[in-house]
C-alpha cells in the first residue's frame, strides 16, 4: 500500500479531472475510484476517442498509472489486467 500512496501523491490523482476522452459506440472505458481517509476521487477514462490533445493524454496517463498499479496489487478474477493497454497510452503520453 505504500507504493500506492506514493504513486497517488506523485501523480496528484486527487487533482485530476473526473472525465477524459469521449464515449463512442463499441468503445470502452475505465472507471477508477480511490478512497483514502477523507478523500474520494472518481475518474472515467474513455479509451476509444478524445485523447488526441497532448495535455489530455498526459493527464489521462496519470490516472492510468494508478489504475495499472491497482490491477497489479489486487489480482482477482473480477479485475481485468490492463497492463498492455495502459502501457500503450502511457508511452504515447510520454512522446
QUITACOR-V174772 format. One record per residue. N is the residue number from 0. PHI is phi as a letter, one per 30 degrees, with the letter a starting at -180 (NA if undefined). NEAR is the number of other C-alpha atoms within 12 Angstrom. Layout:
BEGIN
n,phi,near
N,PHI,NEAR
N,PHI,NEAR
END
This chain:
BEGIN
n,phi,near
0,NA,14
1,d,10
2,e,15
3,d,25
4,e,20
5,d,15
6,d,22
7,e,31
8,d,19
9,e,16
10,d,22
11,h,21
12,e,33
13,d,27
14,c,20
15,d,29
16,d,20
17,d,24
18,b,27
19,b,34
20,i,30
21,b,21
22,d,19
23,b,13
24,e,11
25,i,11
26,d,15
27,b,17
28,b,26
29,c,32
30,c,23
31,b,32
32,b,24
33,b,24
34,c,16
35,b,16
36,h,8
37,c,8
38,c,13
39,b,17
40,b,23
41,c,24
42,b,30
43,c,26
44,c,35
45,d,30
46,c,33
47,c,21
48,a,21
49,i,21
50,c,25
51,d,20
52,d,15
53,e,20
54,d,18
55,d,29
56,d,31
57,d,25
58,d,34
59,d,45
60,d,35
61,d,36
62,d,44
63,d,41
64,d,36
65,d,40
66,e,37
67,d,31
68,d,28
69,d,28
70,d,25
71,d,20
72,d,18
73,c,17
74,d,14
75,b,11
76,d,8
77,d,8
78,c,19
79,d,20
80,d,21
81,c,25
82,e,22
83,d,15
84,d,23
85,d,31
86,e,22
87,d,20
88,d,32
89,d,29
90,d,20
91,d,21
92,d,24
93,d,17
94,d,12
END
